[in-house]
Amino acid sequence: MTTTGITVSLGVSTWDKGISSEEILIARADTALYRAKANGRNRVESWIASPPETLLNHD
């Protein structure tokens, strides 16, 4: 008997007020999917917006 391995990679995005169309939602999920595949497969990645630069500076 031969066994075949199956891997699952998922890309997740949520609807927020910055999304104006379904195409943007799908593009974000697609970006997350390819990140999951690049990071080793068998994982779930979510699309996260980069925070504004002002939030990154804690001076």
C-alpha positions in Angstrom: 0.0 0.0 0.0 1.3 3.4 -1.0 0.6 6.4 1.2 0.4 9.9 -0.2 1.1 12.9 2.0 -1.2 15.9 1.9 -0.3 19.3 3.0 -2.7 22.2 3.7 -1.8 25.9 3.5 -4.3 28.6 4.2 -4.4 32.3 3.7 -6.8 34.3 5.8 -8.0 37.9 5.5 -10.8 39.7 7.3 -13.1 42.4 6.0 -12.3 45.8 7.5 -13.1 49.4 6.7 -10.0 49.7 4.5 -11.4 47.2 2.0 -13.5 48.6 -0.8 -14.1 45.5 -2.8 -14.1 41.7 -2.7 -11.1 41.7 -5.0 -9.0 43.4 -2.3 -10.1 40.9 0.3 -9.2 38.0 -2.0 -5.8 39.6 -3.0 -5.0 39.9 0.7 -5.9 36.2 1.4 -3.9 35.2 -1.6 -0.8 37.1 -0.3 -1.2 35.3 3.0 -1.6 31.9 1.2 1.7 32.4 -0.6 3.4 33.4 2.6 2.2 30.2 4.2 3.6 28.2 1.4 6.9 30.0 1.5 7.2 29.5 5.3 7.0 25.8 5.1 3.5 24.7 4.2 1.1 23.0 6.5 0.3 26.3 8.2 -2.2 29.2 8.3 -1.1 32.7 7.7 -3.2 35.8 8.0 -2.9 39.1 6.1 -1.9 41.9 8.5 -1.6 45.5 7.4 1.6 47.3 8.2 1.1 49.7 11.0 1.6 53.4 10.2 5.1 54.6 10.7 3.9 56.9 13.5 3.0 53.8 15.6 6.4 52.3 15.1 8.3 55.3 16.5 8.3 55.2 20.3 10.7 58.1 20.9 
